[in-house]
Amino acid sequence: MLGYFIGQICKYRLSVCVQNLARSFPHLSYHEINTHRDNFYRNLARIIWENFNSSQVKVQLSESALEIINKLQKQRRQTIFLLGHYGNWEVIAKIPQLTHIPIQALYKPLKNKIFNYLSYKKRTKHGMRLLPAQHALRTLLREKQTPSITFFIADQFPGHDNGIAVEFLQQPTFMFSGAEKLARQLDTYVGYVSLKPLNKQVWELDIKPICDHAAATSEGLITKQFASMLEKSIQEDPSWWLWTHRRWK
């Protein structure tokens, strides 16, 4: 009912949602687009509820993700994990409970100091370290010898001058390339993170390798691989991606 209220009563960015879906899946019928739209708002409502009741939400690692993290822990390497606004990305704040490797993520401080304080407190309560995006490069270069995992949400619209052009969901798209530049400078391991709901309270985090040594990759490869992997996740179940964001401008 909350999803219906957000989408059909409040009509929260309804036109943006439908337009994005129609552009991304031009082969689908009007009825199929509406089905994905309704499923998206239902899932958005779940994510909103979970973020207000985060103590009741759990995250677990898939077997392959656990193997990768254990390997990286033994190698004492710096690692970058890329993910999109797919599923409840806020649950990554609980990953420090599942490993001994220091976990951090980039964030943009909010202009409202009260909301920024509350958001920061919520996201760091389980041991996650937050790095202001504008200082991330300097901080990670200074800590180059310290093993850690850094999460980047990398599917935002970066502007036409700051990203890499890829073909994504049937249309030319600029993808954020800052994570790739940093990974290549630090020669990190890079992986793609996806989140899948196992039931109403548990999310499973899976990791797929993108590269073992970023410095050895050609320019643009990491970003293009990330875009391809995210696209595959979205095509498997479109309802979990954030369709109300204006990515194509």
Sequence and secondary structure as in RCSB ss.txt:
>XXXX:A:sequence
MLGYFIGQICKYRLSVCVQNLARSFPHLSYHEINTHRDNFYRNLARIIWENFNSSQVKVQLSESALEIINKLQKQ
RRQTIFLLGHYGNWEVIAKIPQLTHIPIQALYKPLKNKIFNYLSYKKRTKHGMRLLPAQHALRTLLREKQTPSIT
FFIADQFPGHDNGIAVEFLQQPTFMFSGAEKLARQLDTYVGYVSLKPLNKQVWELDIKPICDHAAATSEGLITKQ
FASMLEKSIQEDPSWWLWTHRRWK
>XXXX:A:secstr
 HHHIIIIIS TTHHHHHHHHHHH TTS HHHHHHHHHHHHHHHHHHHHHHHSGGG EEEE HHHHHHHHHHHHH
T EEEEEE SBS GGGGGGGGGG SS EEEEE   SSHHHHHHHHHHHHTTS EEEEGGGHHHHHHHTTTS EEE
EEE  S   TTSEEEEEETTEEEEEE HHHHHHHHHT EEEEEEEEE SSSEEEEEEEEEES GGGS TTHHHHH
HHHHHHHHHHH GGGB TTS    
